[in-house]
Amino acid sequence: MLLNIFVFILTFCIMEFMAWFSHKYVMHGFLWNLHADHHKKDHDSWFERNDAFFIFYAVVSIGFFLLWQNDILEIGLAIGLGIFAYGLAYFTVHDIFIHQRFKLFRNANNRYARAVRRAHKMHHKHLGKEEGECFGMLVVPWKYFKK
């Protein structure tokens, strides 16, 4: 039981690095064509091509659930839940809190919330795939807390 809790927490933490890595080197790299509409909307749809990345991580999470369910990987449930929990946190912070795709959490105004918004605003300051900054989501550089 303790191992599963540890693996869940570790997976959640590793996912912040994975989000940073995939955002910087995949979304702003060879799959920029899927991410570009998130920086500069070029359509009238509520959905973005960028939403495909959520589907990718959902499939990975489901894969770990299936590995656990079929007795192939005992810690598969903990890993799948860690990926799912990070995806839920990312969706809540990024899509709901920052971009207001749903009109919730509009009045969140604490030091961390302001830092997350500032960092993400600096990321979106760059409309192209080069010269970006702040590719992570939940771990915010210290300089955004100071302002």
C-alpha positions, 0 to 999 in steps of 0.5 A, spaced: 500 500 500 505 504 501 509 503 495 502 504 491 502 511 494 509 513 493 509 511 486 502 515 485 506 521 488 512 520 484 508 519 478 504 525 479 511 529 480 514 526 474 508 528 470 510 536 471 517 534 468 514 530 462 509 536 461 515 541 461 519 536 456 513 535 451 511 542 451 518 545 450 521 539 445 514 536 442 509 541 442 514 547 440 518 542 436 515 537 431 508 537 433 507 545 433 502 544 427 497 541 433 499 546 438 500 553 434 492 554 435 493 554 442 498 560 441 494 564 436 487 561 434 485 560 427 478 557 427 472 558 431 471 552 434 471 551 442 476 545 441 483 546 439 488 541 435 492 542 441 487 538 445 490 532 442 495 532 447 490 530 452 488 524 449 495 522 448 496 522 456 489 519 457 491 513 452 497 512 456 494 512 463 488 507 460 494 503 458 497 503 465 490 501 468 490 495 463 496 493 465 494 493 472 487 490 471 491 484 467 496 482 472 501 485 468 504 490 472 502 491 479 503 498 480 500 500 474 494 502 477 498 507 481 502 510 475 495 510 471 492 514 477 498 519 478 498 520 470 490 521 471 491 526 477 496 530 474 492 531 467 486 533 472 490 538 475 493 541 469 486 541 466 484 545 472 489 550 472 491 551 465 484 550 461 479 552 467 483 557 471 488 560 466 484 560 459 477 560 462 474 555 458 469 554 463 468 560 467 470 558 474 475 560 479 475 567 476 477 570 483 482 566 485 487 571 487 493 568 492 500 569 491 501 562 487 495 563 483 498 570 481 505 567 479 502 561 475 498 566 471 504 571 470 508 565 468 503 563 463 502 570 460 509 570 459 509 563 455 503 566 451 507 572 449 511 568 444 506 567 438 511 562 434 514 556 436 521 559 438 524 563 444 518 561 448 519 560 456 515 557 462 513 551 459 511 547 465 505 548 469 505 547 476 512 548 478 513 556 477 519 559 476 521 563 483 521 570 479 514 570 478 512 570 485 516 576 486 512 581 482 
